[in-house]
Amino acid sequence: MSLISKKSPEAQFWHWFGKNESRMFSFEGNQERNLSDLLRELHRIHHSMTFEIGSENKGIREFIISADGKREAFPAVIRLAEAAPTLPRWRIVKFRPRRTEPCFIGIGDLEFASDDVLVTLEREGTRIGVSLFLGDASHFDDKIVSHIGFLLLDYTLGEHDVEKLVGTVSFHPKERSTRLTKLPLRDLPLAFDQLIKSFSN
């Protein structure tokens, strides 16, 4: 039995990553193969895990390890990130973080700009219900809109808070009326944090 077979799955992953670090850092050179290889190795740890690699900034890239919104994969993400060795050219990030820059997210013919999305919040016990208002009723594909909507939520609130603190999530055409105050999506993090903070008051 080889030494590597005795290691934990996390140690085996980082051993593989270390051997392939150069091509992962310059993954654009053979993007399809490199990203496919990286996803394959992550799936050896948990089938729901995925990743993002950030743009190079002063010789550093972010390697974001994600549970892809699946609660059962959260412990695997934490174990893998905490087992990471020192990698001078990489910053290892657990879960998709909050982002403040405006973005466009699309699938097929549907694309939404974050600046065009509205949101409402409502307390649900120890969680917060969130409704997103985006697009128009004449081109509202529930399945695609919900997929994009969850990506926008992860982008705005961060994957961890969406899974741990958000309750019911619903998606509606932008013109749908509601008794709650609609906020621009960019204001969601502040309003969300204030509402969570009020739970302890």
C-alpha positions in Angstrom: 0.0 0.0 0.0 1.4 3.4 -1.0 1.9 6.2 1.5 -0.6 8.4 -0.4 -3.4 5.9 0.1 -3.0 6.2 3.8 -3.6 10.0 3.7 -7.0 11.6 4.3 -9.0 12.6 1.2 -8.1 16.3 2.0 -4.4 15.5 2.2 -4.6 13.6 -1.1 -6.4 16.6 -2.7 -3.8 19.1 -1.6 -1.0 16.7 -2.7 -2.5 16.6 -6.2 -3.1 20.4 -6.2 0.5 21.0 -5.2 1.8 18.9 -8.0 -0.5 20.7 -10.5 -0.3 24.2 -9.0 1.5 25.8 -11.9 -1.1 24.7 -14.5 -4.0 25.6 -12.2 -2.5 29.0 -11.7 -2.4 29.5 -15.5 -5.5 27.4 -16.1 -6.5 29.6 -19.1 -3.8 27.9 -21.2 -6.0 24.8 -21.4 -9.1 25.9 -19.5 -11.5 23.0 -20.2 -9.0 20.3 -19.3 -7.6 22.1 -16.2 -11.0 23.0 -14.7 -12.4 19.6 -15.4 -9.4 17.9 -13.7 -9.8 20.2 -10.6 -13.6 19.5 -10.4 -12.9 15.7 -10.7 -10.5 15.9 -7.7 -13.0 17.9 -5.6 -15.7 15.4 -6.4 -13.5 12.7 -4.8 -14.1 14.4 -1.6 -17.8 15.4 -2.0 -19.9 15.1 -5.2 -21.6 18.5 -4.6 -18.4 20.5 -4.2 -17.4 23.1 -6.8 -15.0 26.0 -7.0 -14.2 29.4 -8.4 -10.7 30.7 -9.3 -10.3 34.5 -9.1 -8.4 36.7 -11.5 -4.7 37.1 -10.8 -4.0 40.2 -8.6 -0.4 41.0 -7.8 0.7 37.5 -8.3 -2.1 36.0 -6.2 -5.3 34.1 -7.1 -8.3 33.2 -4.9 -9.3 29.6 -4.9 -12.9 29.6 -3.6 -14.1 26.2 -2.4 -17.9 26.0 -2.6 -20.6 23.6 -1.5 -22.7 24.8 -4.4 -25.5 25.7 -1.9 -25.8 22.1 -0.7 -25.9 22.0 3.1 -24.6 18.4 3.3 -21.4 19.5 1.6 -20.6 22.3 4.1 -18.5 20.2 6.5 -16.5 18.9 3.5 -15.7 22.5 2.4 -14.6 23.4 5.9 -12.4 20.4 6.3 -10.7 20.8 2.9 -10.1 24.6 3.4 -8.7 24.1 6.9 -6.4 21.3 5.6 -4.8 23.6 3.0 -1.0 23.9 3.1 0.7 27.3 2.6 0.5 28.2 -1.0 2.3 31.5 -1.7 0.4 32.2 -4.9 -3.1 31.3 -3.6 -5.6 32.6 -1.1 -8.0 29.8 -0.1 -11.5 30.9 0.6 -14.3 28.8 2.3 -17.6 29.3 0.5 -18.5 32.0 -2.1 -17.9 35.3 -0.3 -20.0 38.4 -0.5 -19.3 40.6 -3.5 -20.0 44.3 -3.7 -19.4 45.0 -7.4 -22.4 45.0 -9.8 -22.6 41.8 -11.9 -24.5 40.2 -14.8 -25.6 36.6 -14.4 -27.3 34.8 -17.3 -28.4 31.3 -18.4 -29.3 30.8 -22.1 -31.3 33.8 -23.3 -32.0 35.2 -19.8 -29.6 37.6 -18.2 -30.0 39.9 -15.2 -28.0 42.8 -14.0 -27.7 42.9 -10.2 -28.6 46.6 -10.3 -31.9 45.8 -11.9 -33.0 43.4 -9.2 -35.2 44.3 -6.2 -35.6 42.4 -3.0 -37.8 42.2 0.1 -37.0 40.8 3.6 -39.3 39.2 6.2 -38.4 37.6 9.5 -39.2 33.9 9.8 -38.3 32.9 13.3 -34.5 32.9 13.5 -34.1 33.1 9.7 -35.0 35.7 7.1 -37.3 35.1 4.1 -36.1 36.7 0.9 -38.0 37.5 -2.2 -36.3 38.6 -5.4 -38.1 40.6 -8.1 -36.4 40.4 -11.5 -37.4 40.3 -15.1 -40.9 40.6 -16.5 -43.8 38.3 -16.5 -43.8 37.7 -20.2 -40.4 36.0 -20.2 -40.5 34.5 -16.7 -39.1 30.9 -16.7 -39.4 29.7 -13.1 -36.6 27.2 -13.3 -34.0 29.5 -14.9 -35.0 32.6 -12.9 -34.7 30.6 -9.6 -31.2 29.3 -10.7 -30.0 32.8 -11.5 -31.7 34.2 -8.4 -29.8 31.9 -6.1 -26.6 32.8 -7.8 -27.4 36.4 -7.2 -28.1 35.7 -3.5 -24.8 33.9 -3.1 -23.0 36.7 -4.8 -24.7 39.4 -2.6 -24.9 37.7 0.8 -22.2 35.0 0.5 -22.9 31.3 0.3 -22.6 30.7 4.0 -25.2 33.2 5.1 -27.6 32.2 2.4 -27.5 28.6 3.7 -27.4 29.3 7.4 -29.5 32.4 7.8 -31.9 32.6 4.9 -35.3 31.0 5.2 -37.9 30.9 2.4 -36.7 32.2 -1.0 -39.1 33.2 -3.7 -38.7 34.8 -7.2 -41.2 37.0 -8.9 -41.5 39.3 -11.9 -40.2 42.8 -11.1 -43.7 44.3 -11.5 -45.3 42.0 -8.9 -46.8 44.0 -6.1 -46.1 43.3 -2.4 -47.0 44.7 1.0 -43.3 44.8 1.9 -40.8 47.5 0.9 -38.7 46.6 -2.1 -35.0 47.4 -1.8 -32.3 47.4 -4.5 -30.3 44.2 -4.4 -27.1 46.3 -3.6 -28.8 47.4 -0.3 -29.5 43.8 0.7 -26.4 43.1 2.8 -26.8 46.1 5.1 -30.6 45.5 5.6 -30.0 41.8 6.1 -27.3 42.3 8.7 -29.4 44.8 10.6 -32.3 42.4 10.7 -30.2 39.6 11.9 -28.7 41.8 14.6 -32.2 42.8 15.8 -32.9 39.1 16.7 -30.7 39.4 19.7 -32.2 42.7 20.9 
